[in-house]
Amino acid sequence: MPPRHHRKDLIAVETGPMPPIRSALLSAALVLAPQFACAQAKLDARFVVTFAGVTIGKGAWVIEIADDQYTAAASGGTTGLLRVFASGAGTSAVRGAVVNGRLVPGNYAATITQDDETDTLRMLIAGGNVKEFSITPQPPPPGPDRIPVTEAHLRGVTDPMSASLLRMPGNGDPVSPEACGRKVSIFDGRMRYDLQLAYKRMERVKLDKSYEGPVVVCAVYFRPIAGYRPERAALKYLIAQRDMEVALAPIGASRVLVPFWFKLPTPIGTGVMQATQFIASQQPSVTPTKLGQ
């Protein structure tokens, strides 16, 4: 059954100036789709976004992984001088299931408000395929210069939030070069694109009263598939970019890795999303008992 949506065709729409770069800085959904479940764990993180050393945004991210489901929620907004030119805020959340040791994306929603205009995206993924999605208010019809998103593009994908969780299998150290040897296929409701990671180096980081330990730094390579305009300058820059990096850190004793920082060089300065709080904890599992025990 084809996915249900509010438009006659499946052509993505870009909104605002340089949306791929802005989205990369504010959400940093730049790692691979989850592979396996883990022991119950929780992350409470805070992030700051800077451009050329100037703070332009702040955000929060909470992830919970239970025995049979996982949830993740993020929120953020512009701060400082940037608010003089353009105010903006956004939220996103996902709820998925843990099935046979895998994190399986389910319901995803995102809301972006810019200059008193709000867009709301809702998406349902089942079995790795987009079953339903909608954008409110309905975007204007796309131009002929945009590569359309077809039903074939909506198979074998994950949402941006689930793509930010990576579980390393096995019993070795999860913070290892092997974490970078992956590719993820993402549909964000507007654009279908791939992110390829490649190992670069190991580093150690320290946050007071938070996380201290190793991170694995991966190169990030962006490849748009559909829902974009090939002649858009910002996309051409991202496609050619070879210096984007993401550092992955573990959620406590679990084997799940998530972004600790993300860096995107540009011709006028480097954009950085950096954790300022990274508090991870293990949640106790509840084991059912028989009556009388």
Order of alpha helices (4+ residues) and beta strands (2+ residues): alpha-beta-beta-beta-alpha-beta-beta-beta-beta-beta-beta-beta-beta-alpha-beta-beta-beta
